[in-house]
């Protein structure tokens, strides 16, 4: 019998929790929810649970009822770098209007400040706010496709900047048709403006300077994305190191993993290690039935039942562990858990779910690497050799 591979576990930190009424719960965090003490307590709790990484959310807009005020995710992660030692720190930077040099420098800086624990979550958002159902309609597919093409180009150029590629020819070679080729680099290696070389009109981006940060300790910090349907599966398979998906059953998980792997092979990355995680919203309590009761109370406070793109699980640590291990058999290598309410569900993950998985031999008992790539079993990337 093949030995079970240990799971990878992460948490997605989002203010007071993922349920829109989480801030009204009896154990909701008090004090300044935007202060460093709040974020430090969350990250250090996740680290005590030996989790692989935390993501810091920074969406352009949240659904009605959620806290819409947001701190800058990269600055939060950078502050946490000095207050944690092992856990990966993965801020979100939306790709739609991001500039490659800014992203490359910010994430490389975070990688230095954290001694190699940085990642970048790459949300792709449409120009107009949409609900989850909208992404399945034909009317949205064309603009969405363009957004994912642009995101893939952005990641390619950021990776090139991390490799210290700052000459015109190299960037032209790695750019998709028209998107990130420098028109007029100055003698000192900075770029003025990127003009389209082809493709849709207006499909261009500005690079005003090469990334001046020293090469990141990991070579390339880890790239993450969350995907729901074929377009983002394809994007993740082309551009990311970790693709988080949102199945609602073990059968969906199996089919989704197969689709991502097919897209990975089509992208010429069949020999590369690309993780497929599942996102899950979790409400945890050690007493059977109590998590479901707590979810029902939060729904009543909110005035409607909570819905999510990801599966919502309310159960005991043992019940959730059963599900995680069952879905792992579908080919998932880990999970990004979204705590329904903070700090309760984060504590339940680190103090109850993790020990349950450890008792089953399914999760680490100590950190085994110093970098995020090391924790995820990804190789450190050496700088390319100049021709």
Secondary structure, DSSP 8 states (H G I E B T S, - for coil): -------EEEEEE-TT-SSTTGGGSTT---S-TTSHHHHHHHHHHHHHTT-SEEEE---S---TTS------HHHHHHHHHTT-SSSEEEEE--STT--HHHHHHHHHHHHHHTTS-EEEE-----SS---GGGGGSHHHHHHHHHHHHHHHHHHHHHHHHHTT--SHHHHHHHS-TTTS-BS---TTS----B--SSSSTT------S---S--BTTBS-EEEEEE-SHHHHHHHHHH-SEEEE--SSHHHHHHHHHHHHHHHHHTT-TTS--EEEEEEEEEE-SSTTHHHHHHHHHHHHHTS----SSEEEEE-HHHHHHHHHHHHTTT--EEEEEESSTTHHHHHIIIIIHHHHHHTT-S-SS---SSHHHHTT----------
